Amino acid sequence: MIRVLLVHDTELMRSALTALLDREDDIEVIAENWADAPGRARSERPHVCVVDVDCPGAARLPCRPVDRDCALLVLATISRPGTLRRAVEARALGFVDKDAQPLQLPRAIRLIAGGRRYVDGSLALDLLRAATAPLTPRELGVLALAAKGASPPEIAHSLRLSIGTVRNYMSAITRKTGARNRIDAIRISRDAGWV
């Protein structure tokens, strides 16, 4: 029996995905939200953790809710390479498009529970783009604070940088994303899932 921890912040989606997986004879589902997932993972010791990378709680994905013995499978949408990059950094073994046929999910769970990888074909190009994301981790940190509305002096104070260095990072971010200005860079980066 494959124990699956299904992590989703939306009750309706958690219930629907649980109902889908409960039809499978060899899969046992434990459904939880992001806040309670770490505790359930410690107590239930799942074989596979399925997470929706577009949930607000998934911003903590590099600190995934399970231990290293549990395989990570992510549900994602196309055209969001930034979220896929975080999943790759969290060592995800499986990637399923949220628009895929319902039978793809149990199939992917079985494969990664057996130690194999699974990549939905529609996400393959975005995974390649995720590997070539143009922004450095420091630039992403600066941009994330800017996206939350922080001013250059606030960003500088928060990251212990000079205001000039923050402005240099913002110029590099604007150039690398092909944006017209800071606001456009934030929009482009949000659309790509980088922040």
C-alpha positions in Angstrom: 0.0 0.0 0.0 1.4 3.4 -1.0 0.8 6.1 1.7 0.3 9.5 0.1 0.2 12.8 2.0 -1.8 15.2 -0.2 -1.1 18.8 0.7 -3.4 21.6 -0.5 -4.6 24.8 1.1 -8.1 24.6 -0.5 -10.5 22.2 1.2 -12.6 21.6 -2.0 -9.5 20.7 -4.0 -8.1 18.5 -1.2 -11.5 16.6 -1.0 -11.7 16.2 -4.8 -8.1 14.9 -5.1 -8.7 12.6 -2.1 -11.8 11.2 -3.8 -9.9 10.6 -7.0 -7.1 8.7 -5.2 -9.4 6.8 -2.9 -10.6 4.8 -5.9 -7.2 3.2 -6.2 -6.8 -0.1 -4.3 -3.1 0.4 -3.7 -3.1 4.0 -2.5 -4.0 5.3 1.0 -4.5 9.1 1.2 -3.9 11.4 4.1 -5.0 15.0 3.2 -3.8 18.0 5.0 -3.3 21.8 4.6 0.2 23.3 4.5 0.2 24.4 8.1 -0.6 21.0 9.5 1.3 18.9 6.9 4.7 18.7 8.8 3.1 17.1 11.9 1.1 14.6 9.8 4.1 13.7 7.8 6.1 12.9 11.0 3.3 10.8 12.4 2.1 9.0 9.2 5.5 8.6 7.4 4.1 8.8 3.9 5.8 7.2 0.9 4.8 10.1 -1.4 3.9 13.7 -0.8 1.7 15.4 -3.4 1.6 19.2 -3.3 0.1 21.9 -5.4 2.9 24.4 -6.1 0.4 27.2 -6.7 -1.0 27.2 -3.2 0.1 30.1 -1.0 1.7 27.6 1.5 3.8 26.2 -1.3 6.1 29.3 -1.0 7.8 27.2 1.7 8.4 24.4 -0.8 12.2 24.3 -0.3 11.4 23.4 3.3 9.0 20.7 2.2 6.7 19.1 4.8 8.2 15.7 4.6 11.5 14.0 5.2 14.0 12.8 2.6 12.6 9.3 2.6 9.4 10.6 1.1 9.2 11.2 -2.7 7.8 14.6 -3.7 5.3 15.0 -6.5 4.1 18.4 -7.5 1.0 19.5 -9.3 1.7 22.5 -11.5 0.4 24.7 -14.3 2.2 25.4 -17.5 4.0 28.7 -18.1 5.2 29.0 -14.4 8.9 27.9 -14.6 9.7 29.7 -11.3 7.5 27.4 -9.3 8.9 24.4 -11.1 12.4 25.6 -10.2 11.5 25.7 -6.5 10.1 22.1 -6.9 13.4 21.0 -8.5 15.4 22.6 -5.7 13.2 20.7 -3.2 14.2 17.5 -5.1 10.8 16.7 -6.6 10.7 13.4 -8.5 7.3 13.9 -10.2 5.6 16.8 -12.0 2.0 16.5 -13.1 0.1 19.2 -15.0 -3.1 20.2 -13.2 -4.9 20.0 -16.6 -3.8 16.4 -17.1 -6.2 13.5 -17.3 -7.2 12.3 -13.8 -5.5 8.9 -14.3 -2.1 10.6 -14.7 -1.9 11.4 -10.9 -2.2 7.8 -9.6 0.2 6.6 -12.4 2.8 9.2 -11.4 2.4 8.3 -7.7 3.1 4.7 -8.4 6.2 5.5 -10.5 7.8 7.9 -8.0 6.9 5.6 -5.1 9.0 3.0 -6.9 11.9 5.5 -7.1 11.4 6.5 -10.8 10.8 10.0 -12.1 7.7 11.3 -13.8 7.4 14.5 -15.9 4.1 15.3 -17.6 5.0 16.1 -21.2 3.2 19.5 -21.1 5.5 20.6 -18.3 8.8 19.5 -20.0 9.5 22.9 -21.7 8.8 24.8 -18.5 11.2 22.5 -16.6 13.9 23.4 -19.1 13.1 27.0 -18.7 13.2 26.6 -14.9 16.8 25.4 -15.2 17.7 28.6 -17.0 15.9 31.2 -14.9 17.7 34.4 -15.4 17.8 35.7 -11.8 20.2 34.8 -9.1 19.0 33.9 -5.6 20.0 37.3 -4.3 18.2 39.1 -7.1 15.1 37.0 -6.4 15.3 38.0 -2.7 15.5 41.7 -3.7 12.6 41.3 -6.1 10.5 39.4 -3.6 10.8 42.3 -1.1 10.0 44.8 -3.9 7.0 42.7 -4.9 5.7 43.1 -1.3 5.9 46.8 -1.7 9.3 47.5 0.1 11.2 50.6 -1.0 14.9 50.4 -1.9 15.9 51.7 1.6 13.7 49.1 3.3 15.1 46.3 1.1 18.6 47.5 1.8 18.0 47.5 5.6 16.3 44.1 5.4 19.0 42.4 3.4 21.9 44.4 5.0 22.9 46.0 1.7 23.6 49.5 0.6 20.8 51.4 -1.2 23.1 51.7 -4.2 23.5 47.9 -4.3 19.8 47.4 -4.1 19.4 49.9 -7.1 22.0 47.9 -9.0 20.2 44.7 -8.3 16.9 46.2 -9.5 18.6 47.5 -12.7 20.0 44.0 -13.3 16.6 42.4 -12.6 14.9 44.8 -15.0 17.4 44.1 -17.7 17.4 40.3 -17.3 13.6 40.0 -17.3 13.3 42.3 -20.3 11.1 44.6 -18.3 10.5 48.4 -18.8 10.7 49.2 -15.1 10.5 47.7 -11.6 6.7 47.2 -11.7 7.0 45.4 -15.0 9.8 43.2 -13.7 7.6 42.3 -10.7 4.7 41.4 -13.1 6.9 39.3 -15.4 8.4 37.5 -12.5 5.1 36.8 -10.8 3.7 35.4 -14.1 6.8 33.2 -14.4 6.3 32.0 -10.8 9.7 33.3 -9.7 8.2 35.5 -6.9 
